[in-house]
Structure formats: C-alpha cells, structure tokens
Amino acid sequence: MRRSGGTVSTRHGTPHGTSATGARPPCLDPLARLRAPGDPDRDVYLTGTVFLDIILTGLDSAPVRGTESWARGMGSSPGGVANMATALARLGLRTSLAAAFGDDHYGDYCWDALEQGEGIDLSLSRTVPGWHSPVTVSMAYEGERTMVSHGHEAPQPEPAPACPPPARAAVASLTPGRRDEWIGQAAAEGTRVFADVGWDETGRWDPADLADLEHCEAFLPNADEAMRYTRTECPKAAARALADRVPVAVVTLGPEGAYAVDGATGECARVPAIAVEALDPTGAGDVFVAGFVTGTLAGWPLADRLAFAGLTAALSVQEFGGSLSAPGWLEIAAWWQQVQGLTGQAPAALRRYAFLDGLLPAPARPWPLRRAVPTIGFRAPA
C-alpha cells in the first residue's frame, strides 16, 4: 500500500509478499531451517531517507572547474537507505522499510523499484504531498567517488514509528550525539540491532555520543571511524576496545578486508578482501552490513560471516550504483563456480569460502552478470 499524507493509496498494488508485487522471489532463503510458527513476519526493519541516485562512471579524473567532462557509464537507482534494503532483500531476507517518498516522478520510480522490483515491504512508508525526492549525483573515478546531493528534510512526523514493528533484526545508522527512541524499543522487544555510523562532522569523536550502542548486538564502523572513537592507533585495537561496549565489533578495512571481535567469547576473526577491479564503490558498506546480518541471523561462525560480507561487497563494486549493484544468490553462485575454475588459485583462499558449497543454488548464468540500466522509465516497445 502506498501512504500519501497520512492516507492510504492503493495505486501501487498489494502488500509485501504477494505474487502481485512483480518481484521474483529469492532463489534461496538463508533462514529456511530456522523459521517457525509465531516468528515475526519481518526479518529486518530499517528506517531512513531514500534518495534518487544518479551515478556517473568511467571518468578519467575528477571534474575540473570550468570544463565539461563526459562519463562513459551512467546508472540511476534508489539510494540512501534503499541501498541497504535492496541488499538485504536480494539475499532472501524479508525486509521492511519505513521511509518518506517524494511526491514526484522520482518518488514514484523509487517506490516501484523497491516494492515491485525488489519485494520490499513499504507498508510503513508514506508519500509526502508537495515534497520532492532528495537526489544524489555520484561521480566515480580512480576507485573513489565524489557526491553532490540536494534535498530538504521531510515534514514531520517522520515515518519511523515510535514503536517499531516486530522483526528478527533491525539496522540502525547512529547519529553522533542523538538518541533514536525506536532503537531501544526494538531491542527491548527482542529485535537484534546492527548499527553503523556516519562521519562525525563536529570532529568530537566522543564515545559518549554513541549512547545507543548499549542496545546493539553488533557495531560495524570503518577503520577511520573506529580508531577515532576509541583513540587507538590500529584497527585491531579499535575493534577490541569497541567489543567492551557492544557484543560484536566489526571494523571494515576497505581493500584490506575486515576484522571482528566477539566480546562475549573473545573470538577474533580477520578475513582479507577479494581483489577486484572496482567500478563504483557506492553502497559497498551497506552491502557488507547486509551480508553480515544475513550470516548472523542464519547462525554462521564469525569468520564465515565476515567472509560472506566481504564477498558480497566485492561483487557490488564491480557494477555501478548502490542498490543496483547489490548481488543476489545467483550472482554469488556464478562467482563461486567461476573462481573455482581459474588456474593458479591458492587452495587456502578457496577454502575460506568452502562453506558456500552446501548453501548456494546451482548457477543459472555465467559470472559476471550485468543488470544496471542507465536511465529511468524505459517505455516498453510497441
């Protein structure tokens, strides 16, 4: 159902989970063996801002003032919190998103792409009359990206409900110095909360500003953020310090992989990154978190969760766009088949992903797979 200004509109069809959504069901349910009567309908709940992302790739260098640059590639997709929601849904998790959508064509496109294209439950979302969609233009070059965004805050009330719905898990983006009431309430109802954090624009980097960590099961900052908050000199020390505040601390190391500490058991895990030719890193952090959440809910060992999260993130940077690039199980299966057939592979490196053997569906298409489209609203041929 689509909500508009507090009223319900049915022009976008049916509730989540019905065949009329238009989304193909995932070919693998990672939680199938764990599901039982009485479980929450939702696996993961999220709330946040949906952007329309326009991604330009194939730039030879950063744009220079007073000149015109031509990009060799372009993609358009829902962005912002939609990156995380899409990554979770493509991994087979029943994903629910509470967000405000613009009352414009961009908003219609993002809503349809998420609900009908990805099968994401938007029953807690709404359209804001007269409010335009936030937009981000992302320019990818030299393995990095530069972004320019425009938007206005959605009028109150925000779509995040005071009492979040029952869910196995929730993903929260912590805001330094601000507490979000829904995080504590979700944790009190038994929802497992996974958190990341954005850059602290104030420069304080005060650990006390992350008060909502007390409600979280796992915290997944990048190395710079982790070291600044913990006043440490290396990512491993930062992860160990964070594990005193949250049960599982995961520090992402970019091209060097990730390091995690389970504060309850003392277990540590380090998994190197997969070497890939990065086209666009937009949304890779969101895909990493989605992979880690999936492995955690499925009950995998810590090292397997890290390896899977890193794999999904590596596959995502080889396509452009945040939500467009998130891999599904068929992409993961195609990669695993392809990499095992390459000569010169280190046996130890392949063994790191051997847990995939008993999990993945048979690949139906060769890897790599390309699915990104350059524009919005192609018309069907006559």
C-alpha positions in Angstrom: 0.0 0.0 0.0 1.2 3.5 -0.7 0.6 6.1 2.0 0.1 9.7 1.0 -0.2 12.5 3.5 -1.4 10.1 6.2 -4.0 8.4 4.0 -3.6 5.1 2.2 -3.4 4.9 -1.6 -3.6 1.5 -3.3 -2.4 2.6 -6.7 0.8 0.7 -6.2 -0.9 -2.6 -5.5 -0.6 -5.2 -2.9 1.1 -5.8 0.4 4.6 -7.3 0.7 5.0 -11.0 0.0 2.2 -11.4 -2.6 2.9 -12.5 -6.1 1.5 -9.3 -7.5 4.5 -7.3 -6.3 6.2 -8.2 -9.5 9.4 -9.1 -7.7 10.9 -12.5 -8.4 11.1 -14.4 -5.1 14.7 -15.1 -4.0 16.1 -18.4 -5.1 17.4 -19.2 -1.6 16.0 -18.5 1.9 19.0 -18.4 4.2 16.7 -18.7 7.2 14.5 -21.5 5.9 15.7 -24.1 8.5 15.1 -21.6 11.4 11.6 -20.4 10.5 8.9 -21.5 12.9 5.2 -20.6 13.6 4.9 -17.4 15.5 8.1 -15.8 14.1 7.9 -12.2 13.1 6.7 -11.5 9.6 9.7 -9.3 9.1 13.3 -10.4 9.1 14.8 -7.0 9.0 13.4 -3.5 9.7 15.0 -0.2 8.5 14.1 3.4 8.5 15.9 6.4 6.9 16.0 8.6 3.8 15.5 7.3 0.3 17.5 9.3 -2.4 17.3 9.0 -6.1 20.9 8.2 -7.0 22.4 9.2 -10.4 25.8 7.5 -10.8 28.4 8.6 -13.4 31.3 6.2 -14.0 34.2 5.9 -16.4 35.5 9.4 -15.6 39.2 9.8 -16.3 39.7 12.2 -13.4 37.8 14.5 -11.1 35.7 17.2 -12.8 37.7 20.4 -13.3 36.1 23.8 -12.8 35.0 25.5 -16.0 35.2 22.3 -18.1 32.8 19.7 -19.3 33.5 16.0 -18.5 31.9 13.1 -20.3 31.3 9.8 -18.4 31.4 6.5 -20.2 28.7 5.0 -17.9 25.6 6.1 -16.1 23.1 4.4 -13.8 20.0 5.5 -11.9 18.6 3.8 -8.8 17.1 4.3 -5.4 19.8 5.2 -2.9 20.3 6.2 0.7 18.7 3.6 3.0 17.4 1.9 -0.2 20.9 0.5 -0.7 20.7 -1.5 2.5 17.1 -2.5 2.0 17.8 -3.8 -1.5 20.9 -5.7 -0.4 19.0 -7.5 2.4 16.1 -8.3 0.1 18.3 -9.8 -2.6 19.8 -12.1 0.0 16.4 -13.5 0.8 15.6 -11.6 3.9 12.0 -10.3 4.4 12.8 -6.6 4.5 10.6 -3.8 5.8 11.4 -0.1 5.2 9.8 2.9 6.8 10.7 6.0 4.8 9.3 9.2 3.3 9.0 9.3 -0.5 8.8 12.4 -2.7 5.6 13.3 -4.3 7.2 13.4 -7.8 8.2 11.0 -10.6 11.5 10.3 -8.8 9.5 9.2 -5.8 7.2 7.0 -7.9 10.2 5.4 -9.5 12.0 4.7 -6.2 8.8 3.3 -4.6 8.1 1.0 -7.6 11.7 -0.2 -7.9 11.7 -1.2 -4.2 8.3 -2.6 -3.7 7.6 -4.2 -7.1 11.2 -4.7 -8.3 12.7 -6.0 -5.0 9.7 -7.2 -3.0 10.5 -4.8 -0.1 7.6 -4.2 2.4 6.7 -0.5 2.2 3.6 -0.6 4.3 5.2 1.6 6.9 6.3 4.2 4.3 4.5 7.2 3.0 4.4 9.8 0.3 4.7 13.4 1.4 2.5 15.7 -0.7 4.4 18.6 -2.2 7.8 17.3 -1.1 10.4 16.5 -3.8 12.7 13.5 -3.6 16.3 14.0 -2.4 18.8 13.5 -5.2 22.5 12.5 -5.1 24.8 12.6 -8.2 27.8 10.3 -7.6 30.9 10.6 -9.8 33.2 7.5 -9.7 36.8 7.7 -10.7 40.2 6.3 -9.7 38.4 3.8 -7.3 36.8 6.6 -5.3 33.7 8.7 -5.7 32.6 12.3 -5.2 28.9 13.0 -4.4 26.7 16.1 -4.7 23.3 15.9 -3.0 20.3 18.1 -2.8 17.1 17.7 -0.7 15.0 19.0 2.2 14.0 17.3 5.4 10.7 15.5 5.1 7.9 17.3 7.1 7.1 15.8 10.4 6.1 13.3 11.6 9.0 11.1 10.3 7.9 7.7 9.1 9.8 5.9 11.9 7.1 4.6 14.3 7.6 5.2 18.0 7.1 1.5 18.5 8.9 -0.3 15.7 7.2 -3.5 14.3 8.3 -6.9 15.4 11.4 -8.1 13.4 14.2 -10.6 13.9 16.7 -7.7 13.3 17.0 -4.0 12.6 19.7 -2.0 11.1 20.3 1.5 12.5 22.6 4.3 11.4 23.7 6.0 14.5 23.9 9.8 14.6 26.6 11.1 16.9 25.1 13.0 19.9 21.5 11.9 19.1 19.5 9.0 20.6 16.7 7.4 18.5 14.0 6.1 20.7 13.0 3.3 18.3 16.4 1.6 18.7 15.9 1.0 22.4 12.3 -0.1 22.0 13.2 -2.5 19.3 15.9 -4.1 21.4 13.6 -4.3 24.4 11.1 -6.3 22.2 13.9 -8.8 21.3 14.9 -7.4 17.9 18.7 -7.8 17.3 20.0 -4.4 16.3 23.0 -3.9 14.0 24.5 -0.4 13.7 26.9 1.6 11.6 27.7 5.3 11.9 28.4 8.2 9.7 31.3 10.6 9.7 31.3 12.9 12.8 31.1 16.3 11.2 31.6 18.0 14.6 35.0 16.5 15.0 34.3 15.5 18.5 34.5 11.7 18.1 33.3 11.3 21.6 32.4 7.7 22.5 29.6 9.0 24.8 27.9 10.3 21.6 27.1 6.7 20.7 24.8 6.0 23.6 22.5 3.8 21.5 25.3 1.2 21.3 24.0 -0.2 24.6 21.0 -1.5 22.6 23.0 -3.0 19.7 24.3 -6.6 19.1 26.9 -5.5 16.6 28.6 -2.3 15.5 30.2 -2.1 12.1 32.2 1.2 11.6 35.1 1.6 9.2 38.7 1.7 10.4 38.9 5.5 10.5 35.7 5.9 12.5 36.6 3.1 14.9 40.1 4.4 15.7 38.8 8.0 16.2 36.1 6.9 18.6 38.4 4.6 20.6 41.6 6.8 20.4 43.6 3.9 19.2 46.3 3.5 16.6 45.3 0.4 14.7 42.0 -1.2 13.6 42.6 -4.3 15.7 43.0 -2.3 18.9 39.9 -0.3 18.0 37.8 -3.5 17.5 38.9 -4.8 20.8 38.0 -1.5 22.6 34.6 -1.4 20.9 33.9 -5.0 22.0 33.8 -3.7 25.6 30.7 -1.7 24.6 28.9 -4.0 22.1 28.8 -7.8 21.9 30.3 -7.9 18.4 32.6 -5.3 16.9 33.4 -5.4 13.2 35.9 -2.9 11.7 36.0 -2.7 7.9 39.4 -2.2 6.4 38.4 -1.3 2.8 40.7 -3.2 0.3 42.4 -5.0 3.3 39.2 -6.8 4.4 37.7 -6.7 7.8 38.5 -7.6 11.4 35.9 -8.6 14.1 35.9 -9.4 17.8 33.2 -11.2 19.7 33.2 -9.7 23.1 31.2 -12.5 24.7 33.5 -15.3 23.6 36.8 -13.5 23.0 36.9 -14.9 19.4 38.6 -12.8 16.8 38.5 -13.1 13.0 40.3 -11.5 10.2 39.3 -12.0 6.6 41.2 -10.4 3.7 39.3 -8.6 0.9 38.8 -10.2 -2.5 40.9 -8.4 -5.2 38.6 -6.9 -7.8 38.6 -4.2 -10.3 36.3 -1.6 -8.7 33.9 0.2 -11.0 31.9 2.1 -8.3 32.2 1.8 -4.5 28.8 3.4 -3.9 26.8 1.3 -1.4 29.6 -1.2 -0.7 29.4 -0.6 3.0 25.7 -1.2 3.0 26.1 -4.4 1.1 28.8 -5.5 3.6 26.4 -4.9 6.5 23.6 -6.8 4.8 25.9 -9.8 4.2 27.0 -9.8 7.9 23.4 -9.5 9.1 22.4 -12.4 6.8 25.1 -14.7 8.2 24.4 -13.7 11.8 20.7 -14.4 11.5 21.5 -17.7 9.8 23.8 -18.7 12.7 27.1 -18.9 10.8 30.5 -18.8 12.5 32.1 -15.3 12.9 34.8 -15.9 10.2 32.2 -17.1 7.7 30.0 -14.0 8.3 33.0 -11.8 7.7 34.0 -13.6 4.5 30.5 -13.6 3.1 30.0 -9.9 3.9 33.3 -9.1 2.2 32.4 -11.2 -0.8 29.0 -9.5 -1.3 30.7 -6.1 -1.0 33.4 -7.1 -3.5 30.8 -8.2 -6.0 28.9 -5.0 -5.6 31.8 -2.6 -6.5 32.1 -4.3 -9.9 28.8 -2.7 -11.1 27.7 0.9 -10.8 25.0 2.1 -8.5 24.3 1.4 -4.8 21.1 -0.6 -4.8 21.6 -1.7 -8.5 24.9 -3.4 -7.7 23.8 -5.5 -4.7 24.3 -9.2 -5.5 21.8 -11.9 -5.1 22.3 -15.6 -4.6 22.6 -16.4 -8.4 25.4 -13.8 -8.7 27.2 -15.3 -5.7 26.8 -18.9 -7.1 28.1 -17.8 -10.5 31.1 -16.2 -8.9 31.9 -19.3 -6.8 31.7 -21.5 -9.9 33.8 -19.2 -12.0 36.6 -18.7 -9.4 37.0 -22.4 -8.7 37.7 -23.0 -12.4 40.5 -20.5 -12.6 44.1 -21.8 -12.6 46.6 -20.7 -10.0 44.1 -20.2 -7.2 45.6 -20.5 -3.7 43.9 -23.6 -2.0 43.8 -21.8 1.3 42.0 -18.8 -0.2 39.4 -21.1 -1.8 38.9 -23.0 1.5 37.9 -19.7 3.1 34.7 -19.8 1.0 34.1 -23.6 1.1 31.1 -23.0 3.4 29.3 -21.8 0.2 29.3 -25.4 -1.2 26.4 -26.6 0.9 24.5 -23.4 0.6 24.4 -22.0 -2.9 21.9 -22.8 -5.7 23.2 -24.1 -9.0 24.3 -21.1 -11.0 22.0 -20.5 -13.9 24.1 -17.8 -15.7 27.8 -17.2 -16.1 29.6 -14.6 -14.0 30.0 -11.6 -14.2 26.4 -10.5 -14.6 25.4 -7.0 -15.6 21.9 -5.7 -14.8 22.3 -2.0 -14.3 20.3 0.3 -16.5 21.3 3.9 -17.4 18.1 5.7 -17.1 14.6 5.9 -15.6 11.3 4.8 -17.2 12.2 3.0 -20.4 9.0 2.5 -22.3 8.1 -1.0 -23.5 8.5 -1.4 -27.3 5.3 -1.0 -29.2 
